[in-house]
Amino acid sequence: MIGASIIIVLSVLAMLAPVLSPYDPFALDPLQRFLAPSADHWFGTDELGRDIWTRSLYGARVSLSTAFLAVMIGMAIGVPLGLLSGYFGKWVDGLIMRYVDIQIAVPGILLAMMIILFVGRGFFALVVAIGIGSIPNFARIVRASTLSIQEEEYVAAVKALGGGHLYTMFRTILPNALGPIIVQAVITAAVAVLLEAALSFLGLGTVPPTPSWGAMLQTGKGYMNEAAHYSIMPGVLLTITVIALDLMGRGMQKLRGSSASATAELEGRA
């Protein structure tokens, strides 16, 4: 709940960025370079006179949007692949799992860099690169859940009553596998936020002057002597976001484990 509350607050701050700050995140003012934190500029200004608090808020939009959209892409492709693999088995399972194994063998950041190399820089390329990298995790989670769930009696009953393959997979098995999928989605979102920051730090993320926490960290490290505060704000926000998502994922895993234990106990008593 603490992690979820933090993510909600960060999302609200990002959406209300134009209201919470009177400054334009793209406006340049050379006379205001490297101002220290003050009542006018809560976290100071950068090398071009832009308000760091404002750009950090707009950078939250990039990070959170990237995480959300990347998770949607990973789920849209990985979940059906996992269902097909676990449900049909045999050569279908072998083919899909070999693809998953090959992709897992390539480090996520290296795969993302390769995709960006072909697609080009920008927000769209960033989302696609991170989303594709998350497909294997969803596929493996759903495959494992499908193998377990399809042994249940209610699945056999659906098949005996004439339920087709698509009905059995998407109306019977998938709803009962939503717990692990949601947990994986939260974990993937945390990884996506870090990966977006890493790629932006390497200059492969959003195109300047679009605000990004990773890009701000990359630029700020070159001005540590002139303005140590430059990198503090985006670094703190990045850390808080990842910790909050991690808390959400761990909490949901514990809830799922407690629910499974309670169900097993009830079945044992019955």
C-alpha positions in Angstrom: 0.0 0.0 0.0 2.9 2.4 0.7 4.4 1.6 -2.7 1.1 2.1 -4.5 0.5 5.4 -2.6 3.9 6.7 -3.7 3.2 5.8 -7.4 -0.2 7.4 -7.2 1.3 10.6 -5.8 4.1 10.6 -8.5 1.5 10.1 -11.2 -0.7 13.0 -9.9 2.4 15.2 -9.7 3.3 14.3 -13.3 -0.2 15.0 -14.6 -0.4 18.3 -12.8 3.0 19.5 -13.8 1.7 22.6 -15.7 -0.3 23.6 -12.6 2.4 22.9 -10.0 5.1 24.8 -11.7 4.8 28.2 -13.5 7.9 27.6 -15.6 8.2 26.2 -19.1 10.4 23.1 -19.1 11.9 24.1 -22.5 12.4 27.8 -22.0 16.0 28.9 -21.9 17.3 31.7 -19.7 21.1 32.0 -19.8 21.0 34.6 -17.1 19.6 32.1 -14.6 22.2 29.4 -15.1 23.1 27.2 -12.1 21.0 29.0 -9.5 21.0 27.3 -6.1 17.7 26.0 -4.7 15.5 28.9 -3.5 11.9 29.8 -3.0 11.6 30.7 -6.7 13.4 27.6 -7.9 12.9 24.8 -5.4 15.7 22.7 -6.9 17.7 25.3 -8.7 18.3 25.7 -12.4 20.4 23.8 -14.9 23.1 24.9 -17.4 20.6 26.6 -19.6 18.6 28.3 -16.9 15.7 25.8 -16.9 13.9 25.1 -13.7 15.0 21.6 -12.5 11.9 21.0 -10.4 9.7 21.6 -13.5 11.8 19.4 -15.8 11.8 16.6 -13.1 8.0 16.7 -13.0 7.8 16.4 -16.8 10.5 13.7 -16.7 8.2 11.7 -14.5 5.7 11.7 -17.4 8.3 10.1 -19.6 9.4 7.4 -17.1 5.9 6.4 -15.9 4.5 6.4 -19.5 7.4 4.3 -20.7 6.9 1.8 -17.9 3.1 1.6 -18.5 3.3 1.2 -22.3 6.2 -1.2 -22.2 4.3 -3.4 -19.8 1.3 -3.3 -22.1 3.4 -4.4 -25.0 5.1 -7.2 -23.0 1.7 -8.5 -21.8 0.0 -8.2 -25.2 2.6 -10.5 -26.8 4.0 -12.5 -23.9 0.7 -13.6 -22.4 -0.8 -15.2 -25.6 2.6 -16.9 -26.2 2.6 -18.3 -22.7 -1.0 -19.6 -23.0 -0.3 -21.3 -26.4 2.9 -22.8 -25.1 1.5 -24.2 -21.9 -1.9 -25.3 -23.4 -0.8 -27.1 -26.5 2.6 -28.3 -25.4 4.6 -30.5 -27.7 6.2 -28.8 -30.7 4.3 -25.5 -30.0 5.8 -25.4 -26.5 9.3 -26.2 -27.9 9.2 -23.6 -30.6 8.0 -20.8 -28.3 10.3 -21.7 -25.4 13.3 -21.8 -27.7 12.5 -18.2 -28.8 12.2 -17.2 -25.2 15.5 -18.8 -24.3 17.3 -17.1 -27.2 15.9 -13.7 -26.1 16.7 -14.2 -22.5 20.3 -15.0 -23.4 20.7 -11.4 -24.7 20.9 -8.8 -21.9 17.9 -6.5 -21.7 19.8 -3.3 -22.2 21.8 -4.7 -25.1 18.6 -5.9 -26.8 17.1 -2.5 -26.3 20.2 -0.8 -27.8 20.0 -3.0 -30.8 16.3 -2.2 -31.4 16.9 1.5 -31.0 19.8 1.3 -33.4 17.4 0.0 -36.1 14.3 2.0 -35.2 16.0 5.2 -34.2 15.9 7.4 -31.0 12.7 8.7 -29.5 10.0 7.9 -27.1 8.3 5.4 -29.4 11.5 3.5 -30.0 12.2 3.5 -26.3 8.8 2.0 -25.4 9.1 -0.7 -28.2 12.6 -1.7 -27.2 11.7 -2.1 -23.5 8.4 -3.7 -24.2 9.9 -6.4 -26.5 12.5 -7.1 -23.9 9.8 -7.9 -21.3 8.0 -10.5 -23.5 10.0 -13.6 -22.2 9.2 -13.0 -18.6 5.4 -12.8 -19.2 5.6 -15.8 -21.5 7.3 -18.0 -18.9 5.0 -16.9 -16.0 1.9 -17.6 -18.0 3.2 -20.9 -19.4 3.9 -22.1 -15.8 0.5 -21.0 -14.6 -1.2 -22.6 -17.6 0.5 -26.0 -17.0 -0.7 -25.9 -13.4 -4.2 -24.6 -14.0 -5.1 -26.9 -16.9 -4.7 -29.9 -14.5 -7.7 -28.6 -12.5 -11.0 -30.4 -12.6 -13.0 -27.3 -13.7 -10.8 -27.0 -16.8 -11.5 -30.7 -17.7 -15.2 -29.9 -17.1 -15.2 -27.0 -19.5 -13.5 -29.2 -22.2 -16.0 -32.0 -21.5 -18.9 -29.6 -22.0 -17.6 -28.6 -25.5 -15.5 -25.6 -24.7 -13.2 -24.8 -27.6 -9.5 -24.1 -27.3 -9.9 -20.3 -27.4 -12.7 -20.4 -24.9 -10.7 -22.6 -22.5 -7.6 -20.6 -22.8 -9.0 -17.0 -22.6 -12.2 -17.6 -20.5 -11.1 -20.3 -18.1 -7.3 -20.5 -17.8 -6.3 -16.8 -18.2 -8.7 -15.3 -15.6 -7.2 -17.8 -13.0 -3.7 -16.8 -14.0 -4.2 -13.0 -13.5 -2.5 -13.0 -10.1 1.0 -13.9 -11.3 0.6 -11.7 -14.4 -0.2 -8.6 -12.3 2.7 -9.2 -10.0 5.0 -9.7 -13.1 3.6 -6.4 -14.6 4.6 -4.5 -11.5 8.1 -6.0 -11.4 8.5 -5.3 -15.2 7.4 -1.6 -14.6 10.3 -1.2 -12.1 12.8 -2.7 -14.5 11.4 -0.5 -17.3 11.9 2.7 -15.3 15.5 1.8 -14.6 16.1 0.7 -18.2 14.6 3.9 -19.6 16.9 6.0 -17.3 19.9 3.9 -18.3 19.3 4.3 -22.0 18.7 8.0 -21.6 21.9 8.3 -19.6 23.7 6.7 -22.5 22.1 9.1 -24.9 19.8 6.5 -26.5 16.5 7.6 -24.9 14.2 10.5 -25.7 15.5 13.2 -28.0 16.5 16.5 -26.3 15.2 18.8 -25.1 12.5 16.4 -23.8 13.0 16.1 -20.0 14.1 12.7 -18.8 15.5 11.6 -15.5 18.3 9.6 -17.1 19.3 12.4 -19.4 19.3 14.9 -16.6 21.6 12.6 -14.6 23.9 12.3 -17.6 24.2 16.0 -18.0 24.3 16.8 -14.3 27.3 14.6 -13.7 29.4 17.0 -15.8 28.5 19.9 -13.6 29.0 18.4 -10.1 31.5 21.2 -9.2 29.3 24.1 -10.4 25.9 22.7 -9.3 25.9 19.6 -7.2 22.1 19.9 -6.8 21.6 19.3 -10.6 21.5 15.5 -10.3 19.9 15.2 -6.9 16.3 15.8 -7.9 16.0 13.3 -10.8 18.2 10.8 -8.9 15.9 11.0 -5.8 12.7 10.7 -7.9 14.2 7.7 -9.8 15.2 5.9 -6.6 11.8 6.6 -5.0 9.9 5.3 -8.0 11.9 2.1 -8.3 11.6 1.4 -4.5 7.9 2.1 -4.6 7.3 -0.4 -7.5 9.5 -2.9 -5.8 7.4 -2.6 -2.6 4.3 -3.1 -4.7 5.7 -6.2 -6.3 6.9 -7.8 -3.1 3.6 -7.0 -1.3 1.5 -8.5 -4.1 3.7 -11.6 -4.1 3.1 -12.0 -0.3 -0.6 -11.5 -0.8 -0.7 -14.1 -3.5 1.3 -16.6 -1.4 -1.0 -16.0 1.6 -4.1 -16.5 -0.6 -2.7 -19.7 -2.1 -1.9 -21.1 1.4 -5.4 -20.2 2.7 -7.0 -21.9 -0.3 -4.9 -25.1 0.2 -5.8 -25.1 3.9 -9.5 -24.8 3.1 -9.3 -27.6 0.5 -7.5 -29.8 3.0 -10.2 -29.3 5.6 -12.9 -30.0 3.0 
